[in-house]
Amino acid sequence: MSESQSSLLLRKQLAELNKNPVDGFSAGLIDDNDIFKWEVLIIGPPDTLFEGGFFKAHLYFPKEYPHRPPKMKFITEVWHPNIEKNGDVCISILHEPGDDTYGYEKASERWLPVHTVETILISVISMLADPNDESPANVDAA
């Protein structure tokens, strides 16, 4: 996929999210001139330690999107087993596609080109509510 096809796909996803907002988060561009850098606001899921909180994060899409996953980084400080101290999100669907060299994750749990901004953020909200403490990025939080 070329960079222009990647940017068209991202523009389409952004337009879809603007037209049909999803409960739990909002998304937009950090800079209107760069479709590859998004800012998201996640609302802390109910019945969790994060309930009522607002958490800002950035999504950085590679030029090879959707064949390679974006990187996600929380700008708001979040104390969570699957978020590194610097804010980087460690979740299976954001890991490069294919088999895990450590044999921990199945290829089906890792990045697939069918994922969208919506599926990524729903997965991250689910991760906030139900951390994976078997593979912590932040050992202290686990």
DSSP file (Angstrom, degrees, kcal/mol; ACC not computed):
  #  RESIDUE AA STRUCTURE BP1 BP2  ACC     N-H-->O    O-->H-N    N-H-->O    O-->H-N    TCO  KAPPA ALPHA  PHI   PSI    X-CA   Y-CA   Z-CA
    1    1 A M              0   0    0      0, 0.0     2,-0.1     0, 0.0    66,-0.1   0.000 360.0 360.0 360.0 134.5    0.0    0.0    0.0
    2    2 A S     >  -     0   0    0      1,-0.1     4,-2.5    62,-0.0     5,-0.2  -0.342 360.0-105.8 -81.3 167.3    1.4    3.4   -0.9
    3    3 A E  H  > S+     0   0    0      1,-0.2     4,-2.6     2,-0.2     5,-0.2   0.875 122.3  53.5 -59.2 -37.5    1.5    6.3    1.5
    4    4 A S  H  > S+     0   0    0      2,-0.2     4,-2.1     1,-0.2    -1,-0.2   0.882 108.6  48.5 -68.6 -35.2   -1.4    8.0   -0.3
    5    5 A Q  H  > S+     0   0    0      2,-0.2     4,-2.3     1,-0.2    -2,-0.2   0.900 111.7  50.7 -67.6 -39.2   -3.5    4.8    0.1
    6    6 A S  H  X S+     0   0    0     -4,-2.5     4,-2.3    57,-0.2    -2,-0.2   0.929 111.4  47.2 -61.2 -45.3   -2.6    4.7    3.8
    7    7 A S  H  X S+     0   0    0     -4,-2.6     4,-2.5     1,-0.2    -1,-0.2   0.872 110.4  52.6 -68.6 -34.7   -3.6    8.4    4.2
    8    8 A L  H  X S+     0   0    0     -4,-2.1     4,-2.3     2,-0.2    -1,-0.2   0.925 109.9  48.9 -63.0 -43.5   -6.9    7.8    2.3
    9    9 A L  H  X S+     0   0    0     -4,-2.3     4,-2.2     1,-0.2    -2,-0.2   0.914 112.5  47.6 -62.3 -44.0   -7.7    4.9    4.6
   10   10 A L  H  X S+     0   0    0     -4,-2.3     4,-2.5     2,-0.2    -1,-0.2   0.894 110.8  51.3 -65.6 -39.5   -6.9    7.0    7.7
   11   11 A R  H  X S+     0   0    0     -4,-2.5     4,-2.6     1,-0.2    -1,-0.2   0.904 110.0  50.5 -62.5 -39.9   -9.0    9.9    6.4
   12   12 A K  H  X S+     0   0    0     -4,-2.3     4,-2.2     2,-0.2    -2,-0.2   0.913 111.1  47.7 -64.0 -43.2  -11.9    7.5    5.8
   13   13 A Q  H  X S+     0   0    0     -4,-2.2     4,-2.4     2,-0.2    -2,-0.2   0.901 112.2  49.8 -65.5 -40.3  -11.6    6.1    9.4
   14   14 A L  H  X S+     0   0    0     -4,-2.5     4,-2.2     2,-0.2    -2,-0.2   0.927 111.2  48.6 -63.4 -45.2  -11.4    9.7   10.8
   15   15 A A  H  X S+     0   0    0     -4,-2.6     4,-2.1     1,-0.2    -2,-0.2   0.899 111.3  51.1 -61.7 -40.6  -14.5   10.7    8.9
   16   16 A E  H  X S+     0   0    0     -4,-2.2     4,-2.9     1,-0.2    -1,-0.2   0.905 110.6  47.9 -63.8 -42.8  -16.4    7.6   10.0
   17   17 A L  H  < S+     0   0    0     -4,-2.4    -1,-0.2     1,-0.2    -2,-0.2   0.854 112.2  49.8 -67.7 -33.8  -15.5    8.3   13.7
   18   18 A N  H  < S+     0   0    0     -4,-2.2    -2,-0.2    -5,-0.2    -1,-0.2   0.869 115.9  42.9 -69.8 -36.1  -16.6   11.9   13.3
   19   19 A K  H  < S+     0   0    0     -4,-2.1    -2,-0.2     1,-0.3    -1,-0.2   0.891 129.8  24.7 -76.1 -41.2  -19.9   10.8   11.8
   20   20 A N  S  < S-     0   0    0     -4,-2.9    -1,-0.3    -5,-0.2    -2,-0.1  -0.717  83.8-158.2-127.3  79.4  -20.6    7.9   14.2
   21   21 A P        -     0   0    0      0, 0.0     2,-0.4     0, 0.0    -3,-0.1  -0.196  11.4-134.4 -59.7 150.7  -18.8    8.6   17.5
   22   22 A V    >   -     0   0    0      3,-0.4     3,-1.4    -5,-0.1    -2,-0.0  -0.889  22.5-108.7-108.8 135.8  -18.0    5.6   19.7
   23   23 A D  T 3  S+     0   0    0     -2,-0.4     3,-0.1     1,-0.2    -1,-0.0  -0.343  99.5  33.4 -59.4 138.6  -18.7    5.6   23.4
   24   24 A G  T 3  S+     0   0    0     20,-0.1    19,-2.9    18,-0.0     2,-0.3   0.178 115.4  33.9 105.3 -17.6  -15.6    5.7   25.5
   25   25 A F  E <   -A   42   0A   0     -3,-1.4    -3,-0.4    17,-0.2     2,-0.3  -0.995  53.4-150.9-159.9 161.5  -13.3    7.8   23.4
   26   26 A S  E     -A   41   0A   0     15,-1.9    15,-2.6    -2,-0.3     2,-0.3  -0.967  18.7-164.3-132.1 154.1  -12.9   10.6   20.9
   27   27 A A  E     +A   40   0A   0     -2,-0.3     2,-0.3    13,-0.2    13,-0.2  -0.986  17.8 144.8-141.2 147.5  -10.2   10.9   18.2
   28   28 A G  E     -A   39   0A   0     11,-2.2    11,-3.0    -2,-0.3     2,-0.3  -0.935  48.8 -72.4-162.6-177.7   -8.8   13.6   16.0
   29   29 A L  E     -A   38   0A   0     -2,-0.3     9,-0.3     9,-0.3     3,-0.2  -0.646  21.9-145.3 -89.2 144.8   -5.6   14.8   14.4
   30   30 A I  S    S+     0   0    0      7,-2.0     2,-0.4     1,-0.3    -1,-0.1   0.909  98.4  15.6 -67.3 -43.2   -2.8   16.4   16.4
   31   31 A D  S >  S-     0   0    0      6,-0.6     3,-2.7     3,-0.5    -1,-0.3  -0.995  75.8-137.4-135.1 123.8   -2.1   18.6   13.3
   32   32 A D  T 3  S+     0   0    0     -2,-0.4     3,-0.1     1,-0.3    -1,-0.1   0.689 104.2  58.5 -56.8 -17.9   -4.6   18.9   10.5
   33   33 A N  T 3  S+     0   0    0      1,-0.2     2,-0.4     2,-0.0    -1,-0.3   0.419  99.2  62.5 -92.6   2.7   -1.8   18.6    8.0
   34   34 A D    X   +     0   0    0     -3,-2.7     3,-1.3     3,-0.2    -3,-0.5  -0.842  52.5 179.7-133.8  98.3   -0.6   15.2    9.2
   35   35 A I  T 3  S+     0   0    0     -2,-0.4    -1,-0.1     1,-0.2    -3,-0.1   0.625  79.8  67.6 -69.4 -13.8   -3.0   12.3    8.9
   36   36 A F  T 3  S+     0   0    0      1,-0.1    25,-3.0    24,-0.1     2,-0.5   0.488  91.5  65.5 -89.3  -2.6   -0.4    9.9   10.4
   37   37 A K  E <   + B   0  60A   0     -3,-1.3    -7,-2.0    -6,-0.2    -6,-0.6  -0.954  65.9 179.4-125.3 114.4   -0.5   11.5   13.9
   38   38 A W  E     -AB  29  59A   0     21,-2.8    21,-2.2    -2,-0.5     2,-0.4  -0.808  19.9-148.9-113.6 151.8   -3.7   11.3   16.0
   39   39 A E  E     -AB  28  58A   0    -11,-3.0   -11,-2.2    -2,-0.3     2,-0.4  -0.977  20.1-171.9-114.9 133.0   -4.7   12.5   19.4
   40   40 A V  E     -AB  27  57A   0     17,-3.2    17,-2.5    -2,-0.4     2,-0.5  -0.924  16.1-152.8-124.2 151.2   -7.3   10.4   21.3
   41   41 A L  E     -AB  26  56A   0    -15,-2.6   -15,-1.9    -2,-0.4     2,-0.5  -0.980  14.8-163.1-122.1 116.9   -9.1   11.1   24.5
   42   42 A I  E     -AB  25  55A   0     13,-3.0    13,-2.9    -2,-0.5     2,-0.5  -0.857  11.3-141.8-103.6 133.4  -10.1    7.9   26.4
   43   43 A I  E     - B   0  54A   0    -19,-2.9    11,-0.2    -2,-0.5     8,-0.1  -0.817  34.4-103.5 -93.0 128.4  -12.8    8.1   29.1
   44   44 A G        -     0   0    0      9,-3.4     8,-1.0    -2,-0.5     4,-0.1  -0.253  43.1-110.1 -53.5 128.4  -12.0    5.8   32.0
   45   45 A P    >   -     0   0    0      0, 0.0     3,-0.8     0, 0.0     6,-0.2  -0.300  36.8-100.0 -64.9 144.0  -14.2    2.8   31.8
   46   46 A P  T 3  S+     0   0    0      0, 0.0     3,-0.1     0, 0.0     4,-0.1  -0.191 103.6  24.6 -60.0 154.4  -17.0    2.4   34.4
   47   47 A D  T 3  S+     0   0    0      1,-0.2     2,-0.3     2,-0.1     0, 0.0   0.782 104.5 100.4  60.1  30.5  -16.4    0.1   37.4
   48   48 A T  S X  S-     0   0    0     -3,-0.8     3,-1.4    -4,-0.1    -1,-0.2  -0.854  90.9-102.1-131.5 171.6  -12.6    0.4   37.1
   49   49 A L  T 3  S+     0   0    0     -2,-0.3    -5,-0.1     1,-0.2    80,-0.1   0.717 122.7  56.3 -62.6 -19.8   -9.9    2.4   38.9
   50   50 A F  T >  S+     0   0    0     -5,-0.2     3,-2.4    78,-0.1    -6,-0.3   0.451  75.7 136.1 -93.9  -1.9  -10.0    4.7   35.9
   51   51 A E  T <  S+     0   0    0     -3,-1.4     3,-0.1     1,-0.3    -7,-0.0  -0.172  74.9  12.1 -52.7 133.2  -13.7    5.5   36.0
   52   52 A G  T 3  S+     0   0    0     -8,-1.0    -1,-0.3     1,-0.3     2,-0.2   0.341 101.0 122.3  83.6  -7.8  -14.4    9.2   35.5
   53   53 A G    <   -     0   0    0     -3,-2.4    -9,-3.4    -8,-0.1     2,-0.5  -0.514  53.9-143.1 -87.7 157.5  -10.9    9.9   34.3
   54   54 A F  E     -B   43   0A   0    -11,-0.2     2,-0.5    -2,-0.2   -11,-0.2  -0.987  17.1-168.3-119.2 125.9   -9.8   11.4   31.0
   55   55 A F  E     -B   42   0A   0    -13,-2.9   -13,-3.0    -2,-0.5     2,-0.4  -0.952   7.9-152.3-123.7 117.8   -6.7   10.1   29.4
   56   56 A K  E     +B   41   0A   0     -2,-0.5    19,-2.7   -15,-0.2    20,-1.9  -0.702  22.9 167.8 -89.6 137.5   -5.0   11.7   26.5
   57   57 A A  E     -BC  40  74A   0    -17,-2.5   -17,-3.2    -2,-0.4     2,-0.4  -0.963  25.7-134.1-143.1 160.3   -2.9    9.5   24.1
   58   58 A H  E     -BC  39  73A   0     15,-2.9    15,-2.4    -2,-0.3     2,-0.5  -0.928   8.7-154.9-116.3 143.4   -1.3    9.8   20.7
   59   59 A L  E     -BC  38  72A   0    -21,-2.2   -21,-2.8    -2,-0.4     2,-0.6  -0.975   6.9-163.5-114.5 128.2   -1.4    7.3   17.9
   60   60 A Y  E     -BC  37  71A   0     11,-2.9    11,-2.4    -2,-0.5   -23,-0.2  -0.947   9.0-156.7-115.1 114.0    1.5    7.3   15.4
   61   61 A F        -     0   0    0    -25,-3.0     2,-0.1    -2,-0.6   -25,-0.0  -0.722  12.1-130.2 -93.7 136.0    0.7    5.5   12.2
   62   62 A P    >   -     0   0    0      0, 0.0     3,-1.9     0, 0.0     6,-0.1  -0.419  25.3-113.6 -75.9 159.4    3.5    4.1   10.0
   63   63 A K  T 3  S+     0   0    0      1,-0.3   -57,-0.2    -2,-0.1   -56,-0.1   0.734 117.6  62.0 -63.3 -20.0    3.5    4.9    6.2
   64   64 A E  T >  S+     0   0    0      5,-0.1     3,-2.4     2,-0.1     4,-0.4   0.342  87.2 167.6 -89.1   6.6    2.9    1.2    5.7
   65   65 A Y  T <   +     0   0    0     -3,-1.9   -56,-0.1     1,-0.3   -55,-0.1  -0.377  57.8  27.0 -57.1 137.6   -0.5    1.3    7.6
   66   66 A P  T 3  S+     0   0    0      0, 0.0    -1,-0.3     0, 0.0    49,-0.2  -0.936 121.2  56.5 -93.7  13.2   -2.6   -1.0    7.7
   67   67 A H  S <  S+     0   0    0     -3,-2.4    -2,-0.2     1,-0.1    47,-0.1   0.724 116.1  37.4 -78.7 -18.9    0.1   -3.6    7.0
   68   68 A R  S    S-     0   0    0     -4,-0.4    -1,-0.1    -6,-0.1    28,-0.1  -0.968  93.1-111.4-129.0 149.2    2.0   -2.4   10.1
   69   69 A P        -     0   0    0      0, 0.0    -5,-0.1     0, 0.0    25,-0.1  -0.353  26.1-116.0 -79.5 156.2    0.5   -1.3   13.4
   70   70 A P        -     0   0    0      0, 0.0     2,-0.4     0, 0.0    -9,-0.2  -0.375  26.9-118.7 -75.5 166.8    0.6    2.2   14.8
   71   71 A K  E     -C   60   0A   0    -11,-2.4   -11,-2.9    -2,-0.1     2,-0.4  -0.859  26.0-155.4-101.9 144.9    2.4    3.0   18.1
   72   72 A M  E     +C   59   0A   0     -2,-0.4    17,-2.6    17,-0.3     2,-0.4  -0.980  12.8 179.5-126.1 136.4    0.3    4.4   20.9
   73   73 A K  E     -CD  58  88A   0    -15,-2.4   -15,-2.9    -2,-0.4     2,-0.4  -0.991  24.4-132.9-138.0 125.8    1.6    6.5   23.8
   74   74 A F  E     -C   57   0A   0     13,-3.0   -17,-0.3    -2,-0.4     4,-0.1  -0.638  13.8-171.7 -75.9 132.0   -0.4    7.9   26.7
   75   75 A I  S    S+     0   0    0    -19,-2.7     2,-0.3    -2,-0.4   -18,-0.2   0.800  74.1  71.3 -89.0 -38.5    0.4   11.6   27.3
   76   76 A T  S    S-     0   0    0    -20,-1.9     2,-0.3     1,-0.1   -21,-0.1  -0.589 103.7-103.7 -73.3 139.1   -1.6   11.6   30.6
   77   77 A E        -     0   0    0     -2,-0.3     2,-0.4     2,-0.0    -2,-0.1  -0.507  44.8-175.8 -68.1 128.1    0.3    9.6   33.2
   78   78 A V        -     0   0    0     -2,-0.3     2,-0.9     6,-0.2     9,-0.1  -0.993  20.7-150.0-130.7 126.7   -1.4    6.2   33.7
   79   79 A W        +     0   0    0     -2,-0.4     5,-0.1    62,-0.0     6,-0.0  -0.838  46.7 132.9 -96.1 103.3   -0.4    3.6   36.3
   80   80 A H    >   -     0   0    0     -2,-0.9     3,-1.7     3,-0.5    61,-0.2  -0.992  63.9-121.6-156.1 142.0   -1.2    0.3   34.6
   81   81 A P  T 3  S+     0   0    0      0, 0.0    56,-2.9     0, 0.0    57,-2.3   0.779 112.6  46.4 -59.0 -27.5    0.6   -3.0   34.1
   82   82 A N  T 3  S+     0   0    0     54,-0.2     8,-3.0    55,-0.2     2,-0.5   0.201  99.3  77.4-104.8  16.7    0.4   -2.8   30.3
   83   83 A I  B <  S-E   89   0B   0     -3,-1.7    -3,-0.5     6,-0.2     6,-0.2  -0.985  79.3-130.7-126.0 121.0    1.5    0.8   29.9
   84   84 A E    >   -     0   0    0      4,-2.9     3,-2.6    -2,-0.5    -6,-0.2  -0.205  29.5-104.7 -66.2 160.9    5.3    1.5   30.3
   85   85 A K  T 3  S+     0   0    0      1,-0.3    -1,-0.1    52,-0.3    -7,-0.1   0.787 122.9  56.6 -59.5 -27.0    6.4    4.3   32.6
   86   86 A N  T 3  S-     0   0    0      2,-0.1    -1,-0.3    -9,-0.1    -2,-0.1   0.470 124.9-102.5 -83.4  -0.3    7.0    6.5   29.5
   87   87 A G  S <  S+     0   0    0     -3,-2.6   -13,-3.0     1,-0.3    -2,-0.1   0.265  71.6 146.4 102.2 -12.0    3.4    6.0   28.4
   88   88 A D  B     -D   73   0A   0    -15,-0.3    -4,-2.9    -5,-0.1     2,-0.4  -0.383  46.2-130.0 -63.9 133.9    4.0    3.5   25.6
   89   89 A V  B     -E   83   0B   0    -17,-2.6     2,-0.7    -6,-0.2   -17,-0.3  -0.715  15.9-161.7 -88.2 130.6    1.1    1.0   25.3
   90   90 A C        +     0   0    0     -8,-3.0     2,-0.3    -2,-0.4    47,-0.1  -0.882  32.4 140.7-114.8  98.7    2.0   -2.7   25.3
   91   91 A I    >   -     0   0    0     -2,-0.7     3,-2.1     1,-0.1     4,-0.3  -0.996  56.9-118.9-141.8 142.4   -0.9   -4.7   23.9
   92   92 A S  G >  S+     0   0    0     -2,-0.3     3,-2.3     1,-0.3    19,-0.5   0.850 108.6  58.5 -51.1 -45.1   -0.9   -7.6   21.5
   93   93 A I  G 3  S+     0   0    0      1,-0.3    -1,-0.3    17,-0.2    19,-0.2   0.667 103.5  54.4 -68.1 -11.3   -2.8   -6.0   18.7
   94   94 A L  G <  S+     0   0    0     -3,-2.1    -1,-0.3    17,-0.1     2,-0.3   0.365  87.6 102.8 -98.1   5.5   -0.2   -3.3   18.4
   95   95 A H  S <  S-     0   0    0     -3,-2.3    16,-2.1    -4,-0.3     3,-0.1  -0.638  89.6 -85.9 -86.7 147.1    2.7   -5.8   18.0
   96   96 A E        -     0   0    0     -2,-0.3    -1,-0.1    14,-0.1    15,-0.1  -0.102  57.3 -95.6 -49.7 145.9    4.1   -6.4   14.5
   97   97 A P  S    S+     0   0    0      0, 0.0     2,-0.2     0, 0.0    15,-0.1  -0.137  82.7  43.2 -65.3 161.0    2.2   -9.0   12.6
   98   98 A G  S    S-     0   0    0     13,-0.4    12,-0.1     9,-0.3     2,-0.1  -0.496  98.3 -18.9 102.6-171.1    3.2  -12.7   12.4
   99   99 A D        -     0   0    0     -2,-0.2     2,-0.5     1,-0.1     7,-0.1  -0.422  64.4-114.0 -76.3 146.7    4.4  -15.1   15.0
  100  100 A D    >   -     0   0    0      5,-0.9     3,-1.7     1,-0.1    -1,-0.1  -0.672  16.1-144.5 -77.6 123.0    5.8  -14.0   18.3
  101  101 A T  T 3  S+     0   0    0     -2,-0.5    -1,-0.1     1,-0.3    -2,-0.0   0.767 102.7  51.2 -61.5 -23.6    9.5  -15.0   18.5
  102  102 A Y  T 3  S-     0   0    0      3,-0.0    -1,-0.3    -3,-0.0    -2,-0.0   0.521 108.4-126.4 -90.7  -5.1    9.0  -15.7   22.2
  103  103 A G  S <  S+     0   0    0     -3,-1.7    -2,-0.1     2,-0.2     3,-0.0   0.653  78.4 115.9  72.7  14.1    6.0  -17.9   21.6
  104  104 A Y        +     0   0    0      1,-0.1     2,-0.3     2,-0.0    -1,-0.1   0.901  69.1  42.5 -82.5 -42.9    3.9  -15.9   24.0
  105  105 A E  S    S-     0   0    0    -13,-0.0    -5,-0.9     2,-0.0     2,-0.2  -0.803  78.4-126.3-109.0 146.0    1.3  -14.5   21.6
  106  106 A K    >>  -     0   0    0     -2,-0.3     3,-1.7    -7,-0.1     4,-0.7  -0.579  28.6-116.7 -79.4 151.7   -0.5  -16.3   18.7
  107  107 A A  G >4 S+     0   0    0      1,-0.3     3,-1.0    -2,-0.2    -9,-0.3   0.859 116.3  61.3 -56.0 -34.8   -0.3  -14.5   15.3
  108  108 A S  G 34 S+     0   0    0      1,-0.2    -1,-0.3   -11,-0.1    -9,-0.0   0.686 101.1  52.9 -68.0 -17.6   -4.1  -14.1   15.5
  109  109 A E  G <4 S+     0   0    0     -3,-1.7    -1,-0.2     2,-0.1    -2,-0.2   0.628 101.8  75.0 -89.3 -14.9   -3.7  -11.9   18.7
  110  110 A R  S << S-     0   0    0     -3,-1.0   -17,-0.2    -4,-0.7   -14,-0.1  -0.135 102.1 -46.0 -89.8-174.0   -1.1   -9.6   17.0
  111  111 A W        -     0   0    0    -16,-2.1   -13,-0.4   -19,-0.5    -1,-0.2  -0.239  55.3-179.4 -57.4 134.9   -1.6   -6.8   14.5
  112  112 A L    >   -     0   0    0    -19,-0.2     3,-2.2   -15,-0.1   -44,-0.1  -0.986  37.3-120.9-131.8 144.8   -3.8   -7.6   11.5
  113  113 A P  T 3  S+     0   0    0      0, 0.0   -45,-0.1     0, 0.0   -46,-0.1   0.649 107.1  71.4 -61.5 -13.2   -4.6   -5.2    8.7
  114  114 A V  T 3  S+     0   0    0    -47,-0.1     5,-0.1     2,-0.0   -47,-0.1   0.680  75.5 105.9 -75.9 -15.0   -8.3   -5.4    9.5
  115  115 A H    <   -     0   0    0     -3,-2.2     2,-0.2   -49,-0.2     3,-0.0  -0.349  51.5-170.5 -67.5 145.5   -7.8   -3.4   12.7
  116  116 A T     >  -     0   0    0      1,-0.1     4,-2.5  -103,-0.0     5,-0.2  -0.730  43.0 -93.9-123.8 173.9   -9.0    0.2   12.7
  117  117 A V  H  > S+     0   0    0     -2,-0.2     4,-2.5     1,-0.2     5,-0.2   0.906 127.2  53.8 -54.6 -41.3   -8.6    3.1   15.1
  118  118 A E  H  > S+     0   0    0      1,-0.2     4,-2.4     2,-0.2     5,-0.2   0.937 109.2  45.0 -62.2 -47.9  -11.9    2.0   16.6
  119  119 A T  H  > S+     0   0    0      1,-0.2     4,-1.9     2,-0.2    -1,-0.2   0.873 113.2  52.2 -67.4 -34.3  -10.8   -1.6   17.2
  120  120 A I  H  X S+     0   0    0     -4,-2.5     4,-2.3     2,-0.2    -1,-0.2   0.959 112.8  43.6 -62.3 -50.3   -7.5   -0.5   18.6
  121  121 A L  H  X S+     0   0    0     -4,-2.5     4,-2.6     1,-0.2    -2,-0.2   0.859 111.4  53.0 -69.6 -34.9   -9.1    1.9   21.1
  122  122 A I  H  X S+     0   0    0     -4,-2.4     4,-2.2    -5,-0.2    -1,-0.2   0.904 110.9  49.0 -63.6 -39.4  -11.8   -0.6   22.1
  123  123 A S  H  X S+     0   0    0     -4,-1.9     4,-2.3    -5,-0.2    -2,-0.2   0.900 111.1  49.0 -64.9 -40.6   -9.0   -3.1   22.8
  124  124 A V  H  X S+     0   0    0     -4,-2.3     4,-2.2     2,-0.2    -2,-0.2   0.901 110.9  49.7 -67.3 -40.3   -7.1   -0.5   24.9
  125  125 A I  H  X S+     0   0    0     -4,-2.6     4,-1.8     2,-0.2    -1,-0.2   0.915 111.6  49.3 -62.4 -42.0  -10.2    0.4   26.9
  126  126 A S  H  X S+     0   0    0     -4,-2.2     4,-2.1     1,-0.2    -2,-0.2   0.892 109.0  52.8 -62.5 -40.0  -10.7   -3.3   27.5
  127  127 A M  H  < S+     0   0    0     -4,-2.3    -2,-0.2     2,-0.2    -1,-0.2   0.880 105.7  54.0 -63.2 -38.8   -7.1   -3.6   28.6
  128  128 A L  H  < S+     0   0    0     -4,-2.2    -1,-0.2     1,-0.2   -79,-0.2   0.912 114.4  41.5 -60.4 -41.5   -7.6   -0.7   31.1
  129  129 A A  H  < S+     0   0    0     -4,-1.8    -2,-0.2     1,-0.3    -1,-0.2   0.803 130.3  25.8 -75.3 -30.1  -10.5   -2.6   32.6
  130  130 A D  S  < S-     0   0    0     -4,-2.1    -1,-0.3    -5,-0.2    -2,-0.1  -0.679  82.4-159.7-139.7  79.6   -8.8   -6.0   32.5
  131  131 A P        -     0   0    0      0, 0.0     2,-0.9     0, 0.0    -3,-0.1  -0.185  18.7-129.1 -64.1 151.7   -5.0   -5.8   32.6
  132  132 A N    >   +     0   0    0      1,-0.1     3,-0.6     3,-0.1    10,-0.1  -0.857  31.1 173.7 -97.1  98.9   -2.8   -8.6   31.4
  133  133 A D  T 3   +     0   0    0     -2,-0.9    -1,-0.1     1,-0.2     9,-0.0   0.417  65.4  77.7 -90.8   4.3   -0.5   -9.1   34.4
  134  134 A E  T 3  S+     0   0    0      1,-0.2    -1,-0.2    -3,-0.0    -2,-0.0   0.746 108.9  27.1 -78.3 -22.7    1.2  -12.2   32.9
  135  135 A S  S <  S-     0   0    0     -3,-0.6    -1,-0.2   -31,-0.0    -3,-0.1  -0.513  87.7-176.0-135.5  66.1    3.2  -10.0   30.6
  136  136 A P        -     0   0    0      0, 0.0     3,-0.2     0, 0.0   -54,-0.2  -0.375  25.7-168.1 -74.1 142.1    3.6   -6.6   32.3
  137  137 A A  S    S+     0   0    0    -56,-2.9     2,-0.6     1,-0.3   -52,-0.3   0.720  94.2  43.0 -87.8 -29.6    5.3   -3.6   30.7
  138  138 A N  S  > S-     0   0    0    -57,-2.3     4,-1.6   -54,-0.2     3,-0.3  -0.886  71.6-174.6-118.2  96.9    5.3   -1.9   34.0
  139  139 A V  T  4 S+     0   0    0     -2,-0.6    -1,-0.1     1,-0.2    -2,-0.0   0.850  82.5  56.9 -62.4 -37.0    6.3   -4.5   36.6
  140  140 A D  T  4 S+     0   0    0      1,-0.2    -1,-0.2     2,-0.2   -61,-0.0   0.903 107.7  47.4 -62.2 -41.0    5.7   -2.1   39.6
  141  141 A A  T  4        0   0    0     -3,-0.3    -1,-0.2     1,-0.3    -2,-0.2   0.833 360.0 360.0 -70.9 -31.5    2.0   -1.6   38.5
  142  142 A A     <        0   0    0     -4,-1.6    -1,-0.3   -62,-0.2    -2,-0.2   0.510 360.0 360.0 -67.0 360.0    1.5   -5.3   38.1
